[in-house]
Amino acid sequence: MHQKMIENGYYFSFNYKMLSTKKGADILSRTPLSRVLLESDGPFADIKGNIYVPYLMKATVLIMSEILDVNEKDLQIILHNNFKNILNR
């Protein structure tokens, strides 16, 4: 199903909690960089018991960069461009 969604042009958003699981990390690793988005879920999610606020999104980008083996700054640019691509549709 994941591959079919990629073929149909879907984007996939990931948050810290999702990436803390093996399944979430696996889905991220199989998603093309051009289809990856950052999701906050704040203030309804938490990181280790702390309410998820916007400044904690940096921790999500860091874990994403580790899973994807992509430089954190490069990933920030990719995520920014992906959001811009969606808004320009």
N, CA, C and O atoms as a GROMACS GRO file, in nm:
protein
  356
    1MET      N    1   0.083  -0.119   0.000
    1MET     CA    2   0.000   0.000   0.000
    1MET      C    3   0.088   0.126   0.000
    1MET      O    4   0.056   0.223  -0.070
    2HIS      N    5   0.195   0.126   0.076
    2HIS     CA    6   0.284   0.241   0.084
    2HIS      C    7   0.337   0.277  -0.054
    2HIS      O    8   0.338   0.395  -0.091
    3GLN      N    9   0.381   0.178  -0.130
    3GLN     CA   10   0.435   0.204  -0.264
    3GLN      C   11   0.329   0.262  -0.356
    3GLN      O   12   0.358   0.352  -0.435
    4LYS      N   13   0.207   0.212  -0.347
    4LYS     CA   14   0.097   0.262  -0.430
    4LYS      C   15   0.068   0.409  -0.396
    4LYS      O   16   0.040   0.490  -0.485
    5MET      N   17   0.075   0.442  -0.269
    5MET     CA   18   0.052   0.580  -0.228
    5MET      C   19   0.162   0.671  -0.282
    5MET      O   20   0.134   0.784  -0.322
    6ILE      N   21   0.285   0.623  -0.282
    6ILE     CA   22   0.396   0.701  -0.339
    6ILE      C   23   0.371   0.722  -0.488
    6ILE      O   24   0.387   0.834  -0.538
    7GLU      N   25   0.332   0.617  -0.557
    7GLU     CA   26   0.305   0.627  -0.701
    7GLU      C   27   0.192   0.725  -0.731
    7GLU      O   28   0.192   0.789  -0.837
    8ASN      N   29   0.098   0.738  -0.639
    8ASN     CA   30  -0.016   0.829  -0.658
    8ASN      C   31   0.014   0.971  -0.612
    8ASN      O   32  -0.074   1.057  -0.615
    9GLY      N   33   0.137   0.998  -0.568
    9GLY     CA   34   0.177   1.134  -0.535
    9GLY      C   35   0.153   1.178  -0.392
    9GLY      O   36   0.162   1.297  -0.361
   10TYR      N   37   0.121   1.084  -0.304
   10TYR     CA   38   0.096   1.120  -0.164
   10TYR      C   39   0.225   1.162  -0.094
   10TYR      O   40   0.335   1.118  -0.129
   11TYR      N   41   0.209   1.247   0.006
   11TYR     CA   42   0.318   1.284   0.096
   11TYR      C   43   0.293   1.213   0.229
   11TYR      O   44   0.181   1.174   0.259
   12PHE      N   45   0.399   1.197   0.308
   12PHE     CA   46   0.390   1.128   0.436
   12PHE      C   47   0.449   1.216   0.544
   12PHE      O   48   0.563   1.260   0.533
   13SER      N   49   0.371   1.241   0.649
   13SER     CA   50   0.421   1.323   0.759
   13SER      C   51   0.460   1.232   0.875
   13SER      O   52   0.397   1.130   0.902
   14PHE      N   53   0.566   1.274   0.943
   14PHE     CA   54   0.621   1.195   1.053
   14PHE      C   55   0.641   1.284   1.174
   14PHE      O   56   0.684   1.399   1.162
   15ASN      N   57   0.610   1.229   1.292
   15ASN     CA   58   0.635   1.302   1.416
   15ASN      C   59   0.730   1.221   1.503
   15ASN      O   60   0.762   1.106   1.472
   16TYR      N   61   0.774   1.280   1.611
   16TYR     CA   62   0.873   1.218   1.698
   16TYR      C   63   0.826   1.082   1.750
   16TYR      O   64   0.901   0.984   1.748
   17LYS      N   65   0.702   1.078   1.794
   17LYS     CA   66   0.650   0.955   1.854
   17LYS      C   67   0.647   0.841   1.752
   17LYS      O   68   0.680   0.727   1.784
   18MET      N   69   0.606   0.873   1.629
   18MET     CA   70   0.604   0.771   1.523
   18MET      C   71   0.744   0.716   1.497
   18MET      O   72   0.762   0.596   1.478
   19LEU      N   73   0.842   0.806   1.498
   19LEU     CA   74   0.978   0.766   1.466
   19LEU      C   75   1.046   0.694   1.581
   19LEU      O   76   1.157   0.642   1.566
   20SER      N   77   0.981   0.689   1.697
   20SER     CA   78   1.033   0.615   1.811
   20SER      C   79   1.000   0.467   1.801
   20SER      O   80   1.045   0.387   1.883
   21THR      N   81   0.922   0.430   1.699
   21THR     CA   82   0.885   0.291   1.679
   21THR      C   83   0.960   0.234   1.558
   21THR      O   84   0.995   0.307   1.466
   22LYS      N   85   0.982   0.104   1.561
   22LYS     CA   86   1.050   0.038   1.449
   22LYS      C   87   0.968   0.052   1.321
   22LYS      O   88   1.023   0.077   1.214
   23LYS      N   89   0.837   0.036   1.331
   23LYS     CA   90   0.750   0.046   1.214
   23LYS      C   91   0.755   0.187   1.154
   23LYS      O   92   0.766   0.202   1.032
   24GLY      N   93   0.747   0.289   1.238
   24GLY     CA   94   0.752   0.426   1.189
   24GLY      C   95   0.884   0.457   1.121
   24GLY      O   96   0.887   0.520   1.015
   25ALA      N   97   0.994   0.413   1.183
   25ALA     CA   98   1.127   0.435   1.124
   25ALA      C   99   1.140   0.362   0.991
   25ALA      O  100   1.201   0.413   0.897
   26ASP      N  101   1.083   0.243   0.983
   26ASP     CA  102   1.087   0.165   0.859
   26ASP      C  103   1.010   0.235   0.747
   26ASP      O  104   1.056   0.241   0.634
   27ILE      N  105   0.892   0.286   0.779
   27ILE     CA  106   0.813   0.357   0.678
   27ILE      C  107   0.889   0.480   0.629
   27ILE      O  108   0.894   0.506   0.509
   28LEU      N  109   0.949   0.556   0.722
   28LEU     CA  110   1.027   0.672   0.683
   28LEU      C  111   1.142   0.632   0.592
   28LEU      O  112   1.166   0.697   0.490
   29SER      N  113   1.211   0.526   0.626
   29SER     CA  114   1.327   0.485   0.546
   29SER      C  115   1.288   0.440   0.405
   29SER      O  116   1.372   0.440   0.315
   30ARG      N  117   1.162   0.401   0.385
   30ARG     CA  118   1.114   0.358   0.253
   30ARG      C  119   1.042   0.469   0.176
   30ARG      O  120   0.993   0.446   0.066
   31THR      N  121   1.037   0.588   0.234
   31THR     CA  122   0.968   0.700   0.171
   31THR      C  123   1.070   0.790   0.100
   31THR      O  124   1.171   0.828   0.159
   32PRO      N  125   1.044   0.823  -0.027
   32PRO     CA  126   1.136   0.913  -0.096
   32PRO      C  127   1.145   1.047  -0.023
   32PRO      O  128   1.045   1.098   0.028
   33LEU      N  129   1.265   1.104  -0.018
   33LEU     CA  130   1.285   1.232   0.050
   33LEU      C  131   1.191   1.340  -0.001
   33LEU      O  132   1.149   1.428   0.074
   34SER      N  133   1.158   1.333  -0.128
   34SER     CA  134   1.070   1.434  -0.188
   34SER      C  135   0.926   1.423  -0.142
   34SER      O  136   0.843   1.506  -0.178
   35ARG      N  137   0.894   1.321  -0.062
   35ARG     CA  138   0.757   1.300  -0.013
   35ARG      C  139   0.746   1.304   0.138
   35ARG      O  140   0.641   1.270   0.194
   36VAL      N  141   0.853   1.345   0.204
   36VAL     CA  142   0.857   1.346   0.350
   36VAL      C  143   0.818   1.484   0.404
   36VAL      O  144   0.865   1.586   0.354
   37LEU      N  145   0.731   1.484   0.505
   37LEU     CA  146   0.690   1.607   0.574
   37LEU      C  147   0.711   1.591   0.723
   37LEU      O  148   0.721   1.480   0.775
   38LEU      N  149   0.718   1.703   0.792
   38LEU     CA  150   0.734   1.707   0.936
   38LEU      C  151   0.597   1.731   0.999
   38LEU      O  152   0.523   1.819   0.956
   39GLU      N  153   0.566   1.653   1.100
   39GLU     CA  154   0.437   1.665   1.170
   39GLU      C  155   0.463   1.693   1.317
   39GLU      O  156   0.551   1.632   1.377
   40SER      N  157   0.388   1.786   1.374
   40SER     CA  158   0.413   1.819   1.515
   40SER      C  159   0.316   1.749   1.610
   40SER      O  160   0.358   1.699   1.714
   41ASP      N  161   0.189   1.746   1.576
   41ASP     CA  162   0.085   1.693   1.665
   41ASP      C  163   0.078   1.766   1.799
   41ASP      O  164   0.009   1.722   1.890
   42GLY      N  165   0.149   1.875   1.810
   42GLY     CA  166   0.144   1.950   1.935
   42GLY      C  167   0.017   2.032   1.944
   42GLY      O  168  -0.034   2.078   1.842
   43PRO      N  169  -0.035   2.050   2.060
   43PRO     CA  170   0.016   2.006   2.189
   43PRO      C  171  -0.040   1.872   2.234
   43PRO      O  172  -0.040   1.843   2.353
   44PHE      N  173  -0.089   1.791   2.142
   44PHE     CA  174  -0.158   1.667   2.179
   44PHE      C  175  -0.066   1.547   2.190
   44PHE      O  176  -0.110   1.441   2.236
   45ALA      N  177   0.057   1.559   2.150
   45ALA     CA  178   0.154   1.451   2.163
   45ALA      C  179   0.259   1.494   2.265
   45ALA      O  180   0.260   1.608   2.311
   46ASP      N  181   0.346   1.400   2.299
   46ASP     CA  182   0.451   1.435   2.393
   46ASP      C  183   0.581   1.366   2.353
   46ASP      O  184   0.582   1.266   2.281
   47ILE      N  185   0.690   1.422   2.403
   47ILE     CA  186   0.822   1.361   2.389
   47ILE      C  187   0.870   1.332   2.529
   47ILE      O  188   0.901   1.423   2.606
   48LYS      N  189   0.876   1.205   2.562
   48LYS     CA  190   0.924   1.162   2.694
   48LYS      C  191   0.852   1.235   2.807
   48LYS      O  192   0.914   1.278   2.904
   49GLY      N  193   0.721   1.249   2.793
   49GLY     CA  194   0.639   1.310   2.897
   49GLY      C  195   0.627   1.461   2.890
   49GLY      O  196   0.552   1.520   2.967
   50ASN      N  197   0.698   1.525   2.799
   50ASN     CA  198   0.689   1.670   2.783
   50ASN      C  199   0.595   1.704   2.668
   50ASN      O  200   0.598   1.640   2.564
   51ILE      N  201   0.512   1.805   2.688
   51ILE     CA  202   0.419   1.846   2.583
   51ILE      C  203   0.499   1.888   2.460
   51ILE      O  204   0.597   1.960   2.470
   52TYR      N  205   0.454   1.840   2.346
   52TYR     CA  206   0.520   1.868   2.220
   52TYR      C  207   0.486   2.010   2.175
   52TYR      O  208   0.372   2.039   2.139
   53VAL      N  209   0.585   2.096   2.177
   53VAL     CA  210   0.568   2.234   2.134
   53VAL      C  211   0.657   2.257   2.011
   53VAL      O  212   0.750   2.180   1.987
   54PRO      N  213   0.630   2.362   1.933
   54PRO     CA  214   0.703   2.381   1.807
   54PRO      C  215   0.855   2.374   1.816
   54PRO      O  216   0.920   2.320   1.727
   55TYR      N  217   0.914   2.428   1.922
   55TYR     CA  218   1.060   2.425   1.928
   55TYR      C  219   1.116   2.283   1.943
   55TYR      O  220   1.235   2.261   1.919
   56LEU      N  221   1.033   2.187   1.980
   56LEU     CA  222   1.078   2.048   1.990
   56LEU      C  223   1.079   1.978   1.853
   56LEU      O  224   1.124   1.864   1.842
   57MET      N  225   1.031   2.046   1.751
   57MET     CA  226   1.033   1.986   1.617
   57MET      C  227   1.177   1.962   1.572
   57MET      O  228   1.202   1.875   1.488
   58LYS      N  229   1.269   2.037   1.625
   58LYS     CA  230   1.411   2.017   1.592
   58LYS      C  231   1.454   1.875   1.629
   58LYS      O  232   1.532   1.813   1.556
   59ALA      N  233   1.405   1.823   1.741
   59ALA     CA  234   1.438   1.686   1.782
   59ALA      C  235   1.384   1.586   1.680
   59ALA      O  236   1.446   1.483   1.655
   60THR      N  237   1.269   1.616   1.623
   60THR     CA  238   1.211   1.528   1.521
   60THR      C  239   1.296   1.530   1.396
   60THR      O  240   1.322   1.425   1.336
   61VAL      N  241   1.340   1.647   1.355
   61VAL     CA  242   1.426   1.658   1.237
   61VAL      C  243   1.557   1.582   1.261
   61VAL      O  244   1.608   1.516   1.171
   62LEU      N  245   1.610   1.591   1.380
   62LEU     CA  246   1.734   1.521   1.413
   62LEU      C  247   1.717   1.369   1.400
   62LEU      O  248   1.800   1.302   1.339
   63ILE      N  249   1.611   1.316   1.457
   63ILE     CA  250   1.590   1.171   1.449
   63ILE      C  251   1.560   1.129   1.304
   63ILE      O  252   1.600   1.021   1.261
   64MET      N  253   1.490   1.214   1.230
   64MET     CA  254   1.465   1.185   1.088
   64MET      C  255   1.597   1.179   1.012
   64MET      O  256   1.618   1.090   0.930
   65SER      N  257   1.686   1.273   1.039
   65SER     CA  258   1.814   1.278   0.968
   65SER      C  259   1.897   1.154   1.000
   65SER      O  260   1.970   1.103   0.914
   66GLU      N  261   1.888   1.105   1.123
   66GLU     CA  262   1.961   0.983   1.161
   66GLU      C  263   1.906   0.861   1.090
   66GLU      O  264   1.982   0.778   1.039
   67ILE      N  265   1.775   0.849   1.085
   67ILE     CA  266   1.711   0.734   1.019
   67ILE      C  267   1.742   0.735   0.870
   67ILE      O  268   1.772   0.631   0.810
   68LEU      N  269   1.735   0.854   0.810
   68LEU     CA  270   1.754   0.866   0.665
   68LEU      C  271   1.901   0.878   0.625
   68LEU      O  272   1.933   0.871   0.506
   69ASP      N  273   1.988   0.895   0.722
   69ASP     CA  274   2.131   0.916   0.696
   69ASP      C  275   2.152   1.035   0.604
   69ASP      O  276   2.224   1.028   0.505
   70VAL      N  277   2.086   1.145   0.641
   70VAL     CA  278   2.094   1.271   0.566
   70VAL      C  279   2.137   1.380   0.664
   70VAL      O  280   2.092   1.382   0.778
   71ASN      N  281   2.222   1.468   0.619
   71ASN     CA  282   2.266   1.581   0.700
   71ASN      C  283   2.143   1.659   0.747
   71ASN      O  284   2.051   1.684   0.670
   72GLU      N  285   2.143   1.697   0.875
   72GLU     CA  286   2.027   1.766   0.934
   72GLU      C  287   1.992   1.895   0.860
   72GLU      O  288   1.874   1.922   0.836
   73LYS      N  289   2.092   1.974   0.824
   73LYS     CA  290   2.066   2.100   0.753
   73LYS      C  291   2.008   2.073   0.614
   73LYS      O  292   1.917   2.144   0.569
   74ASP      N  293   2.060   1.971   0.546
   74ASP     CA  294   2.006   1.934   0.415
   74ASP      C  295   1.861   1.888   0.427
   74ASP      O  296   1.777   1.921   0.343
   75LEU      N  297   1.832   1.813   0.532
   75LEU     CA  298   1.695   1.766   0.553
   75LEU      C  299   1.601   1.883   0.580
   75LEU      O  300   1.487   1.882   0.534
   76GLN      N  301   1.646   1.982   0.654
   76GLN     CA  302   1.563   2.100   0.679
   76GLN      C  303   1.525   2.167   0.546
   76GLN      O  304   1.411   2.209   0.529
   77ILE      N  305   1.618   2.176   0.456
   77ILE     CA  306   1.591   2.237   0.325
   77ILE      C  307   1.492   2.151   0.246
   77ILE      O  308   1.400   2.203   0.184
   78ILE      N  309   1.512   2.020   0.250
   78ILE     CA  310   1.422   1.929   0.180
   78ILE      C  311   1.280   1.941   0.235
   78ILE      O  312   1.184   1.950   0.158
   79LEU      N  313   1.266   1.941   0.367
   79LEU     CA  314   1.134   1.953   0.429
   79LEU      C  315   1.068   2.085   0.392
   79LEU      O  316   0.948   2.090   0.362
   80HIS      N  317   1.144   2.192   0.395
   80HIS     CA  318   1.092   2.323   0.358
   80HIS      C  319   1.041   2.322   0.213
   80HIS      O  320   0.932   2.370   0.184
   81ASN      N  321   1.121   2.266   0.124
   81ASN     CA  322   1.081   2.259  -0.017
   81ASN      C  323   0.959   2.170  -0.037
   81ASN      O  324   0.874   2.201  -0.121
   82ASN      N  325   0.948   2.062   0.038
   82ASN     CA  326   0.831   1.974   0.026
   82ASN      C  327   0.704   2.047   0.067
   82ASN      O  328   0.600   2.034   0.001
   83PHE      N  329   0.710   2.125   0.176
   83PHE     CA  330   0.594   2.204   0.217
   83PHE      C  331   0.558   2.307   0.110
   83PHE      O  332   0.441   2.327   0.079
   84LYS      N  333   0.660   2.372   0.054
   84LYS     CA  334   0.635   2.470  -0.052
   84LYS      C  335   0.569   2.403  -0.172
   84LYS      O  336   0.478   2.460  -0.233
   85ASN      N  337   0.613   2.284  -0.207
   85ASN     CA  338   0.554   2.211  -0.320
   85ASN      C  339   0.406   2.183  -0.298
   85ASN      O  340   0.327   2.194  -0.392
   86ILE      N  341   0.370   2.147  -0.179
   86ILE     CA  342   0.229   2.121  -0.148
   86ILE      C  343   0.148   2.249  -0.159
   86ILE      O  344   0.038   2.248  -0.215
   87LEU      N  345   0.200   2.358  -0.107
   87LEU     CA  346   0.127   2.485  -0.109
   87LEU      C  347   0.112   2.541  -0.250
   87LEU      O  348   0.019   2.617  -0.277
   88ASN      N  349   0.201   2.504  -0.339
   88ASN     CA  350   0.196   2.555  -0.476
   88ASN      C  351   0.110   2.471  -0.569
   88ASN      O  352   0.104   2.498  -0.689
   89ARG      N  353   0.043   2.370  -0.517
   89ARG     CA  354  -0.042   2.285  -0.601
   89ARG      C  355  -0.169   2.353  -0.634
   89ARG      O  356  -0.253   2.296  -0.704
   0.00000   0.00000   0.00000
